[in-house]
Amino acid sequence: MTGLRVNVSVRVFAAFALILSLIQAALAHDLSLTRILLDTSGNATSVTIYTPLSRLVRTAGLSSTPRPADLDLAVRSRLDLWVDRARFASSSAHIDVDTQNDMLAWKAPVASRPKEVEVKRRFYADDPTSYTMVTIRENGKVKQETLIDANRSSWKSGSDETSTMGTIWMFLKTGVGHILSGPDHILFVLGLVMLGGTLKSLLKIVTAFTIAHSITLTLAVTGLVHPNTSVVEPLIALSIVAVAVENLRKRSQPGARDYRAGIAFGFGLIHGFGFADALTGIGLRGRELATGLVSFNVGVEIGQACIICLMVPVIALCAKRWVVQVPTALQLGSIAIGMIGSYWCVSRIMLG
């Protein structure tokens, strides 16, 4: 009996630790994509930094209405850019704050056309989930472009031009990373497939979610709609509660109509706005915008497919091996994700 109690205690402690880690990750989740753009047009060269305004304010410990001088200092302290083997420093910079898209653009002139460029660390180097996109553009054409993440700490310019496939691959990775780094997105998808179903019903759910988030992702990134993150983030958490309630309802009424596809589409529209924060306001234009948007969205789909392909066989195996325990496990699982979603929702409302 004592051994059984110890075993149960260990499992409860492990589950509690997992839930706490999910809560911490979700509250901090906003895949941080910062862009460093070196743009040469004729004889003039400039450096522009595009970064999430709220992220910069939070990490720099600034007030909710920061002064331009404080924002300037916060950018300079994080920018580790070297031009022709000398650390870049400019006496003047122009700051443009876009509160609708939660982005800040910091622009400064470069004294001469650079021959060698090096970024020695990510803009938010202390955050393993952050990305720094480096673009070198000459007379409107992208010459080199790369993505610095936790696995690649720095980057130095070379003689090779960036290919279209290289840019596509970069945004694909960003899209995959965005959904896999967000436990709220993962729990929503997991909740949708938790009850299983026929292949047709699961495809219907996945397709509804895909179409919905693709619509709002496109609207937000192209600037046609300006979502408010303080509203979007609590609603994303609420979507988890909704799918948990639907699972509990469906378990208690086996013959009842399945509304998961409707939930997937309705809240998929909200999740699309959440996905968009990685691309909104980083200065993408024309072909860059089209390539980035399509590639990023495909990356999100790949990440979503990975979650489903991993979880569905596991759920099916458990259902086959532990037939008696499955209904109770599904009920407890739905209650658990519903509680987590509720906690996230309330926390995000309180944090603003």
N, C-alpha and C positions, 0 to 999 in steps of 0.2 A: 504493500500500500504506500509506503514511504517513497519507494522508487517511482511509483506512478505519479505521486504528487510533485516530486522533483521534475519529472519529465514534462508534466503539464505546466509547471511554473516556468520552465525554460522556454516552452513554446509560446506562452503568454508574453513573457518578457521580450522574446524575439519579435513577435508580432507588434508589440507596443513600440519597440525601437524602430521597426520598419515604418510604422505609421508616422512617428515623429520625424523621421528623415524625409518622408514624402511631404509632410507639412512644411518643413523648413525649405525644401527644394521648391515647392510650389509658390510659397510666398516670395521667394527670391527670383522666380522664373520670369525672365523677359530676355530671350536670346539677344545679347548685346552685339549688334553689328555696327562697327565704326568704319568709315571710309576715309582714307587719306588719298586725295587726288592731286597729282602734280600735272598741271595743265599748261602747255606751251602753245601760244598763238602768236605767230610772227616772232618778234624778238622779246616778247614779254612772257614770263613764267610766274605762276602763282601756286601756292599750296592751299588747299581747302580741306578742312576737317569736318565731316558730317558725323554727328554722334547723338544718341538719345539725350534730350535735355534733362529729363527726370533722372536718368542714370548718372549723369555728370553731377547734377545738384546733390543727389543722395550720397555718392561716393566721396565728394569733396566736402560734404558737411555744410553746404550753403543753405541760406534761407529759402523759403518758397518763392520769394521775389528777389533773386540775386542781382547784384549790380554787374554791369558789363565788365568792370575791372576784375571782379572776382571770377567771372566765367573765363575771362582771358587768362588769368593766372592758373585756373584749374586745367585748361587745355594745354598750356605750355608745360605744366609739370608732368603731364602724361605723354606728351609727344616726344618720342625718342627717334627723331628723323635726322639722318646725316646726309648732307649734300656735298659731293666731292670731298669726302673724308673729314668734313667739319660739321659739328652739330648745328642744325638749323636753328637760327634765332632771328626774329624779325622785330624791329623797333615799333612797328605798327601793324595792327590787324583789324579787320572789319568783322563784326559779329552780327549775325542775323538769327533771331530767335523765332521759331515757328511752333507756337504753342498748340496749334491744331494737330500737327503731325508729331508733336513731342520731339522735335529735332532742333539741333543747334548747328549752324554753319559758321565756321571760323576760317577766315581767308586772309592770307598774308602774301606779299610779293616776294619773289626770289630774285636776288641781285643779278644773277646771270644764268644762262641756260645750263642746267646741270648735265654733267657727263656721267656721273655715277651717283646712284641713290641707294641708301640703305635704311631700313627700318629695323632697329635692334630689339624691339619688343612690342607686344600688343599694346594697344591704347589702354585697355584695362588689364594689365598684366597679372594682377592678383586674382582675377576671376577666370577659372578654367573653362567656363562656358562661353566666354566672350570671343568674338572674331574681329580681326582687323583686315579690311579689304584695302589693298594698295593698288592704285591705278595710275599709270603714266600715259598721258594723252598728249598728242602733238597735232596741232591744227585740226582738231575735231576727230582724229582717229586714235583709237586705243592701241598703244604700242605694246604695253606690258600690263599684266593684271594678275594678282595672286591673292590668296587668302591665308592669313596667319592665324593659327589656332593653337590650342594647348600642345599639340604634337609638333608644331613648327614655331620656334620662338622668335625667329628673325628672318629677314629677307633682303637680298641685295640684287640690284638690277643687273641684267645680263644683256647679251647682244641679240638673243632670240626674241622675236615678236610673239605676242600672245595669239594663239589660234582661237577660232570660234569654239572649237571643242573644249579647249582649256577653260574658257569662260563658262560654258555650259556645265562642265564638270564641277567647277567651283560653286555655282549656285545650286547644283544638285546636292552637293555635300551640305550646304547651308540649310536646304530644305529638310533633308533627312535629320540633320542635327537639331533643327528647331523642334520637330515633333517628338523626337526621342529624348530631348532634354526637358520636355515639359510633362511632368507627372499628371497634370490636369487633363491634357489631351489624351495621354495614355489610358487613364482611368475611364474617360468617357468612351473611348473605343472599346476597351475591355468590357465595360458595362453593356455596350450594345451587343456584343457577341457572347456574353456570359451564358445566356439561356440556350445558345446553339440554335438549331433549326435546320431546315433543308438548305441545300446549296442555293436554290433560287431565292429563298427568303434572306439569306445572308448577303447575297449579291445585291439584292434590292436595298438593303440597309446601307451597305458600303457605297453603292452608287449614289444614293440620296445624299449621304454625307459629303462625297466627293464633289458633286454638282453644286451643292450649297456653298461649301467653303471656297470653291473656285470662283463663284460669282462675287462674293464679298471681298475676297483677296484682290481680285482685279479692280473692283471699284475703289478700294482703299489705296492701292499702290499707284493707280493712275490719277489719284487726287479728285475723283468724282464724288467721293464720300469721305468725310473726315470723322472717323469714329472716336468717341471719348473713351480712353483706356480705363478711367475710373468707373465707367459703366460696363464696358466690355468684360473686364476681368472678373467681377462678381457674377456676371451672367454665365461665363464659362464654367465657373464653379457650380452655379445653379443647374447647369446642364447635367452634371454628374448626379445631382440629387434627383432630377427628373427621370433619368434612365434607371436609377436605383428603385424609385417608386414604381415605375412601369414593370420592372422585373418582379417586384414583390406582388403587384397586382396580378400579373400573368401567372405567377406560381400558385396564387390562391384561387384563380379562376382558369384552369387549364384550357377550357374551350373558348375563352374570351378572345376578342380580336387583338391582334398584335399591333401596337402603335409605335414600335421601335423605328420603323422607317420614317415616320412622320417626325419623331423626336430627332432623328439623325439629320433630317433636312432643316427643321426649324432652328435647332441649336447649331447645326453646321454653319449656318449663316453667321452666327456669333463667333464661332471658332475661326472662320475665315478672317475676320477682323483681327483676331489674336495672332494669326499667322502673319498678317501684313506688317506687324510692327518691325519685322526684321528687314524689310525692304523700303518702307516708307521714308521719304525724305533724305536719301543718300545720294541724290544728284543723278539718278539714272534718267537718261533721255533717249528717245528714238529707238534705234536697234538695241542699245544696251538695255533699255527698259523692257522691250519685248523678250529679248533673250533671257534676261534675269527672271522675269515674271513666269515665263513658261517653265524654265529649268527648275526654279525654286518650287513651283507647284508640283512638278513631277517628283521632285525630291521628297516633298511632303507625302505624296501618294506611296512612294517606295517605303518610307518610314512607317506609314500606316499599314501597308501590306506586311511588313516584317512583324509588326505587333500581332496582327490577325493570324498570320501563318504560324507564329510561335504559340499563341494562346489556344486557338481552336483545337489543334491535335491534343494538347495537354488536357483541355476540358473534356474532350471526347474520351480520352484514355481513362480519366478519373471516373467519368460516368459509366464506363464499361466495367471497371474493376470494383467500384464501390457504389453499386446501384442503390442500396438502402440509404447510404449516408449523403448522396448527392443532393436531394431536395433540401435537407437541413443546411448543407454547405452553401448552396446557392442562396438560400435565405439569409444566412449569416453574412455571406460575402456582399450581398446587396445592401444589407443594413450597414456594413462597415464602410463601403464606398459612399453611401448616402450620408453617413456621419462625417466622413472626411470632406465631402463636397460642401456640406453645411458649414463646417468649421472654416473652410477656405472662403466661402461666400461672405460670412460675417466678418472675418478678418480683413478681407480686401475692402469691404465697405468702410470699416473702421480706419484702415490705413489710407483711404482716399484714393 
